[in-house]
Amino acid sequence: MPRVVRLLQVLVVAASLDACEDPRAASSVDSWLRPGPPGAGSRTGKELESSRIHPVPDAMEARAEDLLSERSCVLLTGRQVEEVLGRPGSAAAGTRPYLVRGVCLDRDHGHFSVTVAKDELWVHHGCLGRQPLPMTRQALVVELEAQPREVYVGCSMAE
């Protein structure tokens, strides 16, 4: 059964990537939203394993937002990883921890996917729902091999 759920998540995300700024799903839009060019890297890149994506807990979100106030991606020190995750972190071999911007409509009933395409990073949250919800910020610590030149941030909702 878990394979079926994961396949459904992938299909929902794939079907909704072009609609990430669809105003019907969001009752308000956050300034962190930054959709990328249609049909670009989000479809041709490599999706990160979920074990390399770490959502920042609510209690640490203010600190993460401070670090992301001027840039959408910040290389973190070991101490900063602990400050934003509330626990020590360790990156996979050959990677470093980066704090990146994300947005979502229903964090508890969705899934983040992060795709690397050359020097671009695509952060997307897809969820299921039936009514517009306010878009909220969600910082993530991601383990990357290199710092991206561009970070695109989007979210979507499917019924």
Secondary structure, 3 states (H helix, E strand, C coil): CHHHHHHHHHHHHHHHHHHCCCCCCEEECCCCCECCCCCCCCCCCEECCHHHEEECCHHHHHHHHHHCCCCCEEECCHHHHHHHHCCCCCCCCCCEEEEECCEECCHHHEEEEEEEECCEEEEEEEEECCCCEECEECCEEEEECCCCCEEEEEEEEEC
